Amino acid sequence: MAFALNTYPITYRSQFSEGKWKGGYLEKPHKTPEEEAALGVEDRAKLENSRNCYDDMPLVNYTSQYGLACFEGLKALPQKNGGLAIFRPDQNAARFARSMEGLCMPVFPQETFIEACVQTVKRNAQLGFYTRYNSDWEKDSYMSADSVYIRPFTMGEGGIGVNLSSEPYVMIINTPVSAYFKEGRSDAIVTNKVRANPNGTGWIKACSNYVISALAKSEALKAGYMECVYLDAVERKYIEEGSSCNIFFYLKSGELVTPELGDTILPGITRASIIELARDKGLKVSERKISIDEAMEEAKECFVSGTAAGATPLTSLTYNGKKAVFNNGNVGELTAEIRDTLKGIQYGKLPDTKNWLVQVL
Ligand SMILES: *Cc1c(COP(=O)(O)O)cnc(C)c1O
């Protein structure tokens, strides 16, 4: 399973109250990883439930009632040299701060964010809860690789009237994660749902944005596709994103295009990293509008990008009953190269010349 709810024992929690963030680490019920692996289904479920429940937190709050919240997602990756390292946590810290600001919450300090990400991963690892490097992953370019997923998120304080959150919680949990997309299916379809409207929250990693994502993605899966692609809300013409990923098109002209950032597009850290890596390779990379017609006619490769997706090829795109197949349905050369470079850096197989990794172990 891509995202198992198998939270590691150490979590972090902070709350803004009396003008300050007051945080600390919690050690939830656990045994050793080996003992836990040997548990029967029922005992395992009981343990996982106890790890996921916080009896002292308010159930009726601005998040559970009105979806007012934001989150982050980043990974600690097992390193070829045996260590464990987090990919660009400073970028997630900065985006989390922007998201909270965008939701008019008191902003969580960026240094505390990074420190708490490092510490949860480190403390869980010290209890034996982490993923070890496996050299078999190199054979499929880390497509089958596991890692530790770090999920920081906000939760509103107790409240029932529609309101902003002035005393939010910030939580950080860790969970193991493997490949996000099912292998062997990479057809995408343009959805008629609108993910983000101008002057809305599309640029914020807001929980509420994911309602549309979940609906559109489930429609796509039911129709036999792996992914859906959104068009802009106004002209219904320009490509915006995948269901929860940014998107790139490698055109026949040799230009690599990704939609320009605006208030309806989430500024992905994988997106920014790929742009930098592709420019380093000497590619012409454009952040600009790309229409669905241009993409279907001119693209020879297409991939989506995100922490969970890495760089995952889309081998076809269907729109209004028309299907454009990229690279004869095979993973394109540039897509593979970018994926290999990104994964190589992330798993410590290639040198981290940009200092993107923060070592934990
Ligand atoms: C998180 C997210 C992405 C990808 O961001 P990364 O920082 O690369 O993980 C893209 N689109 C949406 C809508 C997202 O929520």
The ligand as an SDF file (V2000), in Angstrom:
LIG
                    3D

 15 15  0  0  0  0  0  0  0  0999 V2000
    1.9950   18.9480   -2.4890 C   0  0  0  0  0  0  0  0  0  0  0  0
    1.4650   19.2340   -3.8310 C   0  0  0  0  0  0  0  0  0  0  0  0
    2.2690   19.1890   -4.9790 C   0  0  0  0  0  0  0  0  0  0  0  0
    3.6940   18.7390   -4.9790 C   0  0  0  0  0  0  0  0  0  0  0  0
    4.5260   19.4410   -4.1170 O   0  0  0  0  0  0  0  0  0  0  0  0
    5.9230   18.8440   -3.6850 P   0  0  0  0  0  0  0  0  0  0  0  0
    6.5030   19.8850   -2.8140 O   0  0  0  0  0  0  0  0  0  0  0  0
    6.7110   18.6090   -4.9080 O   0  0  0  0  0  0  0  0  0  0  0  0
    5.6370   17.5690   -2.9570 O   0  0  0  0  0  0  0  0  0  0  0  0
    1.6920   19.5420   -6.1860 C   0  0  0  0  0  0  0  0  0  0  0  0
    0.3890   19.8960   -6.2830 N   0  0  0  0  0  0  0  0  0  0  0  0
   -0.4100   19.9380   -5.2030 C   0  0  0  0  0  0  0  0  0  0  0  0
   -1.8210   20.3320   -5.3700 C   0  0  0  0  0  0  0  0  0  0  0  0
    0.1010   19.6090   -3.9460 C   0  0  0  0  0  0  0  0  0  0  0  0
   -0.7000   19.6540   -2.8840 O   0  0  0  0  0  0  0  0  0  0  0  0
  1  2  1  0
  2  3  1  0
  2 14  2  0
  3  4  1  0
  3 10  2  0
  4  5  1  0
  5  6  1  0
  6  7  2  0
  6  8  1  0
  6  9  1  0
 10 11  1  0
 11 12  2  0
 12 13  1  0
 12 14  1  0
 14 15  1  0
M  END
$$$$
